[in-house]
């Protein structure tokens, strides 16, 4: 997104206008995936995904031709890695998924 110009609320006829240029930070969430195998949850990977301007992100998980997979997913917002150094890290709760035919 290109930088946008803003005017101070006090600008108007006979007043100096303060203009600022800024770039909106591109925030992103990390998706963690684990699968249940050999009696415990095993890490299946993590990846960052961009958040849209509406604060949403859609990810499709697929396991073509495979059934019986037990998985769990969660999203994380990580300080310094998700796009800023202002917000604290947040770890979402696990959502459980079962792949079947």
C-alpha positions in Angstrom: 0.0 0.0 0.0 1.5 3.4 -0.9 2.0 5.9 1.8 -1.0 8.1 2.6 -1.0 11.8 3.5 -2.9 13.0 6.6 -3.8 16.5 7.6 -3.9 17.7 11.2 -7.4 18.4 12.5 -6.4 22.0 13.1 -5.7 22.7 9.4 -7.8 25.2 7.5 -7.7 28.7 6.1 -4.9 30.7 7.6 -3.5 27.7 9.5 -0.5 25.6 8.7 -1.3 22.1 7.7 0.9 19.3 9.1 1.2 16.4 6.8 2.5 13.0 7.7 3.4 10.1 5.5 3.2 6.6 6.8 3.0 3.1 5.6 0.6 0.6 7.2 2.5 -2.3 8.6 1.8 -5.7 7.1 0.8 -7.9 10.0 0.8 -11.6 9.8 -0.2 -14.6 11.9 1.6 -17.8 12.3 -0.3 -21.1 11.9 0.9 -24.0 13.9 -0.1 -27.6 12.8 0.4 -30.8 14.8 -0.7 -34.3 14.0 -1.4 -37.1 16.5 0.9 -40.0 15.8 2.6 -42.7 18.0 0.5 -41.7 21.0 1.4 -38.0 21.1 1.1 -34.7 19.3 3.9 -34.2 16.7 4.9 -30.9 15.2 3.9 -30.8 11.5 5.1 -27.3 10.8 4.4 -23.6 11.1 4.0 -20.9 8.6 3.2 -17.2 8.6 0.3 -15.9 6.6 -0.6 -12.2 5.8 -3.6 -10.6 7.5 -5.9 -8.8 5.1 -7.0 -5.2 5.6 -10.1 -6.5 7.3 -8.0 -8.5 9.8 -8.8 -11.9 8.2 -6.8 -14.7 6.9 -8.1 -17.9 5.2 -6.0 -21.1 5.0 -7.1 -24.4 3.5 -5.7 -27.7 5.0 -5.8 -30.7 2.7 -4.8 -34.3 2.8 -5.9 -35.7 -0.6 -6.5 -39.4 -0.6 -5.7 -39.8 3.1 -8.3 -40.5 5.9 -8.0 -41.0 9.6 -5.6 -38.1 10.2 -6.1 -36.4 13.6 -4.7 -32.9 13.6 -4.9 -29.7 15.6 -4.2 -26.1 14.5 -3.8 -22.8 16.3 -2.8 -19.2 15.3 -0.1 -17.2 17.1 0.7 -13.5 17.0 4.4 -13.2 17.9 6.1 -10.1 19.2 8.7 -8.9 16.7 7.9 -11.6 14.1 4.3 -10.8 13.2 4.9 -7.3 11.9 5.4 -5.0 14.9 7.1 -4.7 18.2 4.2 -3.0 20.0 1.8 -5.9 20.7 2.6 -8.8 23.0 2.7 -12.4 21.8 -0.6 -14.2 21.8 -1.2 -17.9 21.4 -4.6 -19.1 20.3 -6.3 -22.2 21.6 -6.1 -25.5 19.6 -8.8 -26.4 17.1 -9.0 -30.1 16.5 -9.5 -31.5 12.9 -10.2 -35.0 11.8 -9.7 -35.9 8.1 -12.1 -38.5 6.7 -13.5 -39.6 3.4 
